[in-house]
Each structure stands twice: as structure tokens, then as C-alpha cells.
Amino acid sequence: MGLPHLVLLILISFMMGKGGRGVTIAVALTHWPSLTRIVRSEVMQIRSSQYVQASYRLGKSKIYVAVRHILPHVLPVYMIGLILLFPHAIMHEAAITFLGFGMPAEMPAIGVILSEAMNHITTGKWWLALFPGCMLLIAVILFDVIGENLKKLWNPGSAQE
């Protein structure tokens, strides 16, 4: 966690042999800690609540409490967090592919398209970089909007935040 995120992504992708496999492993290894911290804090908060403590005192097993009390509250947080991680993953994949440490040149990826467009920018073909860049931005914004709307659906009180 002490290294800059993009540097860590490049190192892991390069160690795993670049390509789709390297990018997938790099993004997975660098994105799970943030979601895990959120889910863990939610579990710890629910475990200390009064109704969970009352369930333990009534003799319910840990599995029962986990399935009936903790899981229903943690699952929406996990799903929303997972959906909100997609924009980061898309941007990071495009960034390391653009820098040459991700997908190979024959793969259809936004990072590859933007990287190839940089060769033609000096010739006045600015649209070769503008439109793929806009599509990347639109994809990231759409995932963000979907995640925020799901958050409002599952937790209506968060709409006021």
C-alpha cells in the first residue's frame, strides 16, 4: 500500500507476463484491499449491534447469526463496492495498456487504441484520440452512476448524503 497504485499495477502486470492475464491479476491484487476494509468495518459494526448481541445471548450459533443478521446487511455494501470498483479497474487497465505494460497491440482495448492514436496526433488527426477517450470517460461515468443509484436503492438514507 506504500507504492503508488499505478506503479504497483505496472510491476505486477510485468511480472505476470503482461497481456490479459497479467492485467487481470494486477487489477485484482491491487483493488481487493479497499473493498475488504469497507466490508470488514461493516461486519464489525453489525457484530457490535444490540440485536446481534441479543441473538448470541439467546443461544444462536455463529453461523445462524452470520446468515440471518450479518449477511443481509453486508451483501448490499459488498455489491455496491464491487460495482464502484469497476470504473477504477477500467481506468487502470487502460492506463497500463496505454503505457505498454498491459494488453498486446493486437487486442481491442481502449488503452491500445489511445496508444496508437498518439502516433497520429502530430499529423492533425486529433479525433483518433478524442473519441476513444470520450468512450472511456462515458463507460467510467456509467458504472459510477449505476453504483450510486444502487446505493440509493439499497440504502435510501444515503440519498441525503
C-alpha angles and dihedrals in degrees: 000000000000095000122081108266097239093048091052091049091052093048094049093044091049092048092050093053102263117256126091094314094052093047093047093050092044094051092044094049095048100042104047098073096065094050091044091054091052094048092046093052090049091051092048091050093049093045090057094049120112099243092054090048089049090051090053091049090052088060101256116155124247091248091053092050092046094050099038103035113015104036097054090055097042099044096070091047090051094047093048091046091050092051092046090053091061095077090053091048092049093049093046093048090050092047097051091042090050089052091051100251098100135050120008119256093255093059118094102239132139091238091055092047092050092046092053091045090059088067090060100041093088090056091060098259095128094154090069088071100029100061098045088045090052091048090052090050092048092050091051093047092048093054089047092051092047091051094047092048092049088050090054091047095050096038111028091180090066091066089079093055 
